Amino acid sequence: MIYEGIDEADREIVDELFQAGAIQILVCTYKMSWDLSQSSYCVMIMDTTRYDGQEKRYVDYTIPDMLQMVGKATTTKYSNSKCLVYW
């Protein structure tokens, strides 16, 4: 799992393991979708809303956010299965 508070060294290890295929499913948070360089065979978005603490309510992801997350899926680069999950 990759999230905003993960240690940089740990994140690099997770990145390398995912790219090498040792980890086939990578789970990350909404905010991390803008920082990931990984592509995958499959992207699964578990919800289309997020909690906005300033407004104290759930808000929908914007279209650019959804396109950023879905854009991580590519079938041409990988022949083996990898899945990237946002929640």
C-alpha positions, 0 to 999 in steps of 0.5 A: 500500500502506498499512502501520503505518510509512507517513508520514502525508502519504503515507497521506493521498495514497494515501487521496485517490487511492483515493477518487478512483478513481485507485488501484483496488486498495489493499493494507493490513496486518492492523492497518490494517484498524481504522484505514481509513475507506475502503469498497470494492466488493470486499474480499479477505483473503489469509490468515486467520492472522497471526504473533504475535511475542510468542507466536512462532506464527501465530494465526487472526484473531478473528471481530471482525477478520474482520467488520471487514475484510469490513465494508469492502465495500459495493456501494451506495456505488460504481459503479466497481470498487475492491478492498481487499486485506488480507494 
